[in-house]
Amino acid sequence: MTEFSFACTGVSADRYAAGPTLVFRLRITATPGTRVHAVALRCQLRIEPARRGYQADEAEGLADLFGERARWGSTLLPLQFAQVSLVVPGFTGETEIDLPVPCTYDLDVAPTRYFNALDEGEVPLLMLFSGTAFTGPGGFHVEPVPWDREASYRMPVQVWRDMVEQHFPGCGWLRLPRDTMDALLVYRSRRALPSWEATVRELLETAEPPSASRTTASHGPPPTPAPPAPALLAPERTAP
């Protein structure tokens, strides 16, 4: 069987994609002298959060994913980032190819919340490969790409930030249920507000102030509300 090895040599944000897209540069190496006609490649990308350190503000932003820092020994589990397919053209020996990975800025998605919480540094990724290779000097031999093929890569956080800035310059993104959106639309129409930003700002400005009964007996500032309980994740290690 042909021996395959994989390495990731870089990543960039696709400036011309319709939606947020990262492009990973892959180097694929086959047994020397073996003619590879094509490879139907599958790649599973995982975030390995335990392989980097975190500042205090980053740890605070990750509390809803992994809980308090004291629990991270058992909660800092890998996160499934993406699973993509790619057809690799024919080559002999070694080739390089781009692997496009569509992304989302939906903050209800765990990987996006993870990226959004990081200030700087790198994101430790693990790329798991599998698929089918068509090889042979003349005719075609069909053989699998072994499931134990993998490559580690540390993606700069700034690449993710650049990608988001290209598609959402200076903005955030919020997903709401349909009935909530309908209610907001009715409110905006009745008030003749020019934009969603103006709608949200008016709601914030007219929000009811904290009740005086919530202040402390010493007339100090009102207590800070307790943060919501962290969302417990149950990541599964799916086969590539």
Secondary structure as UniProt FT lines:
FT   STRAND          4..13
FT   TURN            15..16
FT   STRAND          21..30
FT   TURN            32..33
FT   STRAND          35..47
FT   HELIX           49..51
FT   HELIX           56..61
FT   HELIX           63..66
FT   HELIX           69..71
FT   HELIX           72..75
FT   STRAND          79..88
FT   STRAND          91..92
FT   STRAND          94..102
FT   TURN            107..108
FT   HELIX           110..117
FT   STRAND          122..135
FT   STRAND          141..156
FT   HELIX           157..167
FT   TURN            169..170
FT   HELIX           178..191
FT   HELIX           196..205
FT   HELIX           212..214
FT   TURN            217..218
//
